[in-house]
Amino acid sequence: MTLDLAFTAHDIANLRFAISPLGEVVASVRVVKDPSAHPLLRPWAEQVRRRLRDVDWRLLSDLVPVPTTVIAGFTCTPPSTSMPDLELELATMRGAAARVRSDLDEIPGPRTKRVQALHDDPEKGLERLAVEVENYWQAVMAPFWPRIRSLLEGEILYRAKLLAEGGAQRMLADLDDAITWEDGILRVRHRHVSGARPLRGLGLLLVPCVFVSPRVASVTTPPYQPTVRYAPRGIATLWERRELEPPEALAAVLGRTRAQLLAELDRPASTRELAHRAGLSEPGVNQHLTALRRAGLCSAHRTGRYVLYARTAIAEALLESHLHGARG
């Protein structure tokens, strides 16, 4: 089955990216309930399932059935800003009481008692759901969020680079194996959705989402912003324990700490994450990154409230040449 999203020039102009902590929460419920269907995410599921034993997340679980055909839109409204935090998205969800009944009425099948109570009293039900999401987040998402966020923001930087190099066509061409771009139409392979959907001049919101893997999810019905959630590159690396050793020759020139930080920047990262990886203080990492920036070896990119650091082409060439030299 294929969902066809036809773009006008106006839709291309309104193409944008965002991340969604709440969207990650909702998608992750499917992973907890059926880890075998998500091989790249199974290491995470095996770590966190025991943490949920003391957490009440029954309403959240009821709203994300497995197998999943459709999820009520109010549970993860497309984000209105590019880098919202969970608090902002929960505030949006709490304000969606007027849409709860119509969204739930679109979902086939019987309702659990908890979902029926939400339908009967949307404001009270949404407050319970928000508390469950917050508790679920603290138990199983918050410990992993810095690295997840860095991966998502790195994906957006990568897409921005492709956009600069080849326009929207280049940027959209390799989003996902289930997505193809041809003649102004974005075709998305779905298990349960097919047909043409107008973007209504609103453009398309692209949301890289770790826990949607290995599928693609979409929102195309009013009043929501047309949205496609896809799995970013590098999900398997999130759960790896990496011990990177910088090339000795490079360490002799830059110093071992700065060479180590360059090696750690195999994907864009924040100062906090780099400090955690390298076992250094954040002020110390900042000093080294400043020196590396002045030398043209790393660059800084602001994404919302955060600054991500990335290796420059010069640094990539240096590391590559030392790597080949060591192999030779």
C-alpha positions as CSV (number, residue, x, y, z in Angstrom):
1,M,0.0,0.0,0.0
2,T,1.3,3.5,-0.9
3,L,0.5,6.9,0.4
4,D,1.1,9.6,-2.2
5,L,1.8,13.2,-1.0
6,A,1.8,15.6,-3.9
7,F,3.8,18.8,-3.4
8,T,3.1,22.3,-4.8
9,A,5.7,25.0,-4.8
10,H,4.1,26.4,-1.7
11,D,4.4,23.0,0.0
12,I,8.1,22.8,-0.9
13,A,8.6,26.3,0.7
14,N,6.9,25.0,3.9
15,L,9.0,21.9,4.2
16,R,10.6,21.7,7.7
17,F,12.1,19.4,10.3
18,A,11.4,18.9,14.0
19,I,12.1,16.4,16.8
20,S,9.4,15.3,19.2
21,P,10.1,13.9,22.7
22,L,6.4,13.0,23.0
23,G,6.4,11.3,19.6
24,E,9.4,9.2,20.8
25,V,7.5,8.2,23.9
26,V,4.4,7.1,22.0
27,A,6.4,5.2,19.4
28,S,8.6,3.5,22.1
29,V,5.5,1.9,23.7
30,R,5.2,-0.4,20.7
31,V,8.9,-1.4,21.2
32,V,8.4,-2.2,24.9
33,K,5.3,-4.3,24.1
34,D,6.8,-6.2,21.1
35,P,10.6,-6.0,21.1
36,S,11.0,-8.7,18.6
37,A,9.4,-6.5,15.9
38,H,12.1,-3.8,16.4
39,P,15.6,-5.5,16.2
40,L,17.6,-2.3,16.3
41,L,15.8,-1.2,19.4
42,R,15.7,-4.5,21.3
43,P,18.8,-3.7,23.4
44,W,17.0,-0.6,24.7
45,A,13.8,-2.6,25.4
46,E,15.7,-5.3,27.3
47,Q,17.3,-2.6,29.5
48,V,14.1,-0.7,30.4
49,R,11.3,-3.1,30.7
50,R,12.1,-3.9,34.3
51,R,12.1,-0.2,35.1
52,L,8.4,0.0,34.2
53,R,7.3,-2.5,36.8
54,D,6.7,0.2,39.3
55,V,5.2,2.7,36.8
56,D,1.5,3.1,36.0
57,W,1.4,3.5,32.2
58,R,-1.8,1.6,31.6
59,L,-3.7,4.3,29.8
60,L,-0.7,5.1,27.6
61,S,-0.4,1.4,26.8
62,D,-4.1,1.2,25.9
63,L,-3.7,4.1,23.5
64,V,-0.9,2.4,21.6
65,P,-2.1,-1.1,20.8
66,V,0.1,-3.8,19.2
67,P,-0.2,-4.5,16.3
68,T,-0.7,-0.8,15.6
69,T,-2.9,0.4,12.7
70,V,-3.8,3.9,13.9
71,I,-3.0,6.0,17.0
72,A,-5.2,8.9,18.2
73,G,-3.8,12.1,16.9
74,F,-4.0,14.0,20.2
75,T,-1.5,11.6,21.8
76,C,1.4,13.0,19.7
77,T,0.3,16.2,17.9
78,P,2.9,17.2,15.3
79,P,5.3,19.7,17.1
80,S,4.8,23.4,16.4
81,T,8.4,24.2,16.9
82,S,11.6,22.5,15.7
83,M,13.0,21.6,19.1
84,P,10.2,21.3,21.7
85,D,10.8,19.8,25.1
86,L,8.5,17.2,26.7
87,E,6.9,19.9,28.9
88,L,5.8,21.9,25.9
89,E,4.4,18.9,24.1
90,L,2.5,17.8,27.1
91,A,1.0,21.3,27.4
92,T,-0.2,21.0,23.8
93,M,-1.7,17.6,24.6
94,R,-3.5,18.8,27.7
95,G,-5.0,21.6,25.5
96,A,-6.4,19.1,23.0
97,A,-9.5,18.1,25.0
98,A,-11.8,19.3,22.2
99,R,-10.3,16.8,19.8
100,V,-10.2,13.7,22.0
101,R,-13.7,12.3,21.3
102,S,-13.5,12.8,17.5
103,D,-10.0,11.3,17.4
104,L,-11.0,8.2,19.5
105,D,-14.2,7.8,17.3
106,E,-11.9,7.3,14.3
107,I,-10.3,4.3,15.9
108,P,-11.9,0.9,15.1
109,G,-12.6,-1.8,17.7
110,P,-13.7,-1.8,21.3
111,R,-12.3,0.5,23.9
112,T,-10.8,-0.4,27.3
113,K,-12.4,1.0,30.4
114,R,-9.5,3.5,30.7
115,V,-9.9,4.7,27.1
116,Q,-13.7,5.0,27.6
117,A,-13.1,7.1,30.7
118,L,-10.9,9.4,28.7
119,H,-13.6,9.7,26.0
120,D,-16.2,10.4,28.7
121,D,-14.1,13.1,30.4
122,P,-11.3,14.3,28.1
123,E,-9.9,17.0,30.4
124,K,-9.5,14.6,33.4
125,G,-8.3,11.8,31.1
126,L,-5.7,13.9,29.5
127,E,-4.3,15.0,32.9
128,R,-4.0,11.3,33.8
129,L,-2.3,10.6,30.5
130,A,0.2,13.4,30.9
131,V,1.2,12.2,34.4
132,E,1.7,8.7,33.0
133,V,3.8,10.0,30.2
134,E,5.9,12.0,32.6
135,N,6.5,9.0,34.8
136,Y,7.2,6.7,31.8
137,W,9.7,9.3,30.5
138,Q,11.6,9.5,33.8
139,A,11.8,5.7,34.0
140,V,12.9,4.7,30.5
141,M,13.5,7.7,28.3
142,A,15.3,10.4,30.2
143,P,18.5,8.4,30.8
144,F,18.9,7.9,27.1
145,W,17.6,11.2,25.8
146,P,20.9,13.1,25.5
147,R,22.3,10.6,23.0
148,I,18.9,10.2,21.2
149,R,18.6,13.9,20.9
150,S,22.1,14.3,19.5
151,L,21.4,11.6,16.9
152,L,18.2,13.3,15.9
153,E,19.8,16.7,15.7
154,G,22.7,15.3,13.8
155,E,20.2,13.8,11.3
156,I,18.6,17.2,10.7
157,L,22.1,18.7,10.1
158,Y,22.8,16.0,7.6
159,R,19.5,16.7,5.8
160,A,20.3,20.4,5.8
161,K,23.6,19.7,4.1
162,L,21.9,17.6,1.4
163,L,19.4,20.4,0.9
164,A,22.2,22.9,0.4
165,E,24.0,20.5,-2.0
166,G,21.1,19.4,-4.2
167,G,17.8,21.0,-3.1
168,A,14.7,19.3,-1.8
169,Q,14.9,16.4,-4.3
170,R,18.4,15.4,-3.1
171,M,17.4,15.8,0.6
172,L,14.2,13.6,0.2
173,A,15.7,11.0,-2.1
174,D,17.1,8.7,0.7
175,L,15.0,9.5,3.7
176,D,14.0,5.8,4.1
177,D,13.7,2.6,2.1
178,A,9.9,3.0,2.4
179,I,9.9,6.5,0.9
180,T,10.6,7.6,-2.7
181,W,10.5,11.0,-4.4
182,E,9.5,11.3,-8.0
183,D,8.0,14.2,-10.0
184,G,6.9,16.2,-7.0
185,I,5.3,13.3,-5.2
186,L,6.5,11.7,-2.0
187,R,5.5,8.1,-2.0
188,V,5.3,6.4,1.4
189,R,4.9,2.6,1.7
190,H,2.4,1.8,4.4
191,R,0.8,-1.3,5.9
192,H,-2.6,0.3,6.5
193,V,-2.8,3.6,4.5
194,S,-3.1,4.2,0.8
195,G,-4.2,6.8,-1.7
196,A,-3.4,10.4,-2.4
197,R,-3.4,13.0,0.4
198,P,-3.3,16.7,-0.3
199,L,-0.9,18.7,1.8
200,R,-3.4,21.6,1.8
201,G,-0.6,24.2,1.3
202,L,0.7,23.5,4.7
203,G,3.9,21.8,3.5
204,L,5.3,18.7,5.2
205,L,6.8,18.3,8.6
206,L,9.6,15.7,8.7
207,V,10.3,14.2,12.1
208,P,13.2,11.8,12.5
209,C,12.0,9.4,15.2
210,V,14.3,6.7,16.7
211,F,11.5,4.5,18.0
212,V,9.4,4.4,14.8
213,S,12.0,2.0,13.3
214,P,11.7,0.0,11.2
215,R,8.4,1.6,10.0
216,V,7.3,5.0,8.8
217,A,4.4,6.8,10.3
218,S,2.3,9.7,8.9
219,V,-0.3,12.2,9.8
220,T,-2.3,13.6,6.9
221,T,-5.8,14.3,8.2
222,P,-7.1,17.7,9.4
223,P,-6.7,19.6,11.6
224,Y,-3.1,18.3,12.0
225,Q,0.0,19.5,10.2
226,P,0.9,16.9,7.5
227,T,3.7,14.9,9.0
228,V,6.0,12.0,8.2
229,R,8.0,10.3,10.9
230,Y,10.9,8.2,9.7
231,A,13.9,6.4,11.3
232,P,17.1,8.4,11.2
233,R,20.5,6.9,10.3
234,G,22.7,5.4,13.0
235,I,20.1,4.0,15.4
236,A,22.2,0.9,16.1
237,T,25.1,3.0,17.4
238,L,22.9,4.4,20.2
239,W,23.3,1.3,22.3
240,E,27.0,0.6,21.5
241,R,29.7,1.0,24.1
242,R,32.4,2.7,22.2
243,E,36.0,3.2,23.4
244,L,37.6,5.3,20.7
245,E,41.4,5.7,20.6
246,P,42.6,8.7,18.5
247,P,45.5,8.2,16.2
248,E,48.8,8.5,18.1
249,A,50.4,10.8,15.5
250,L,47.4,13.2,15.7
251,A,47.5,13.1,19.5
252,A,51.1,14.0,19.4
253,V,50.3,17.2,17.5
254,L,47.0,18.2,19.1
255,G,47.3,16.6,22.5
256,R,45.5,13.4,23.5
257,T,42.4,15.1,24.9
258,R,41.7,17.2,21.8
259,A,42.4,14.3,19.5
260,Q,40.1,12.2,21.6
261,L,37.3,14.8,21.3
262,L,37.8,14.9,17.5
263,A,37.5,11.1,17.4
264,E,34.3,11.3,19.5
265,L,32.7,13.7,17.0
266,D,31.9,10.9,14.6
267,R,28.4,12.4,14.8
268,P,27.4,15.8,16.0
269,A,27.3,16.1,19.8
270,S,26.7,18.7,22.5
271,T,29.3,19.8,25.1
272,R,27.5,17.8,27.8
273,E,27.5,14.6,25.8
274,L,31.1,15.0,24.9
275,A,32.0,15.6,28.5
276,H,30.2,12.4,29.5
277,R,31.9,10.3,26.9
278,A,35.4,11.6,27.5
279,G,35.1,11.8,31.3
280,L,35.9,15.5,31.4
281,S,34.2,18.5,32.9
282,E,31.9,20.6,30.6
283,P,34.1,23.8,31.1
284,G,37.2,21.7,30.1
285,V,35.5,20.4,27.0
286,N,34.4,23.9,26.1
287,Q,38.0,25.2,26.3
288,H,39.2,22.3,24.0
289,L,36.4,22.8,21.5
290,T,37.2,26.5,21.3
291,A,40.8,25.7,20.4
292,L,39.6,23.2,17.8
293,R,37.2,25.7,16.3
294,R,40.0,28.3,16.0
295,A,42.1,25.7,14.3
296,G,39.3,25.0,11.8
297,L,38.9,21.4,13.0
298,C,35.3,21.6,14.4
299,S,32.3,23.7,13.8
300,A,29.4,24.7,16.0
301,H,25.7,24.5,15.0
302,R,22.9,26.0,17.1
303,T,19.7,23.8,17.1
304,G,17.1,25.4,19.4
305,R,18.6,25.8,22.9
306,Y,21.5,23.5,22.2
307,V,24.8,23.8,20.3
308,L,26.1,20.8,18.5
309,Y,29.7,20.4,17.5
310,A,30.8,18.6,14.3
311,R,34.1,17.8,12.6
312,T,35.0,19.9,9.7
313,A,36.2,18.5,6.3
314,I,39.8,19.3,7.4
315,A,39.4,17.2,10.5
316,E,37.8,14.4,8.6
317,A,40.7,14.4,6.2
318,L,43.2,14.4,9.0
319,L,41.6,11.4,10.8
320,E,41.2,9.5,7.5
321,S,44.8,10.0,6.5
322,H,46.1,8.9,9.9
323,L,43.8,5.9,9.8
324,H,45.1,4.9,6.4
325,G,48.6,5.5,7.6
326,A,48.1,3.2,10.6
327,R,46.7,0.5,8.4
328,G,49.5,0.9,5.9
